[in-house]
Amino acid sequence: MWKKNKAGFTLIELLVVIAVIALLLSVLIPALKRAKEAGKRSLCLYNTKSLATAWTLYVQENDGRFPKAFTADDGWIRVVTGYPTNPEQAPVALQIEALEEGLLFPYLETTAIFRCPVAKKDELRTYSMTHALSGVPATEAYGGTILSSMHEIKNTGNRIVFLDDFIRDWDACWMVYNDRPQWWNTTPIRHGSGGNVFSFADTHSEFWSWSDQRTIDLAEKCYEDSTPEAYSYPESIQPDNPDLERIQTAVWGKLGYSVTP
């Protein structure tokens, strides 16, 4: 009697197929995660570049003068009404109002630019300016010189204007000491490999990877505690930290203290 042969996989063949699929997934999933993260980082770079471009346009239309680098009526953004020191707790409408009434919004016309794509939902503003460019005058006591107009900047490609930050840095103005090897504020670790996004006075933006583990450990500690005030931790004092020296130089134009040869 004629019998039809039934084709199929043996148990060993099925196990081999499953093993191959598992191997492919172990390779593809991390690659997909990296690609997704690269896309978010690119958007963060675009946002900070857009803010620097808006800042430059404002400066050009105002005889080279900078807007205030902190939350104020004549600041790049305004104080969140009723929530001056905890803006992340404010209703969305009030957070948006503070952004739209800032001096840079007319050059942007969207509040999406003010937020890192991987920030928390209640953080509608995660970028800050630096104290060095029309920040609070009192910060000059810590070794830096505050500039008020574009003609004072010697190399626009080396001076940080905006950076990714915490919304809990409530005045939207990022500070670092320049007369000592110590962090004042820290930077969030949102983009994987340990680093941060910056834009400069010539409007280009960059991602900097940190090379000193102390930088990353302090940033993660501050992020977990929801506080940008790194100076409140003893670990904020970090002699011979190349990350700290690099950012101090890019914020203030030069390092304000001697380093170990």
Summary of the structure (lengths in Angstrom):
residues: 261
radius of gyration: 23.5
end to end distance: 92.9
largest distance: 101.4
contacts: 785
relative contact order: 0.13
helix: 43%
strand: 12%
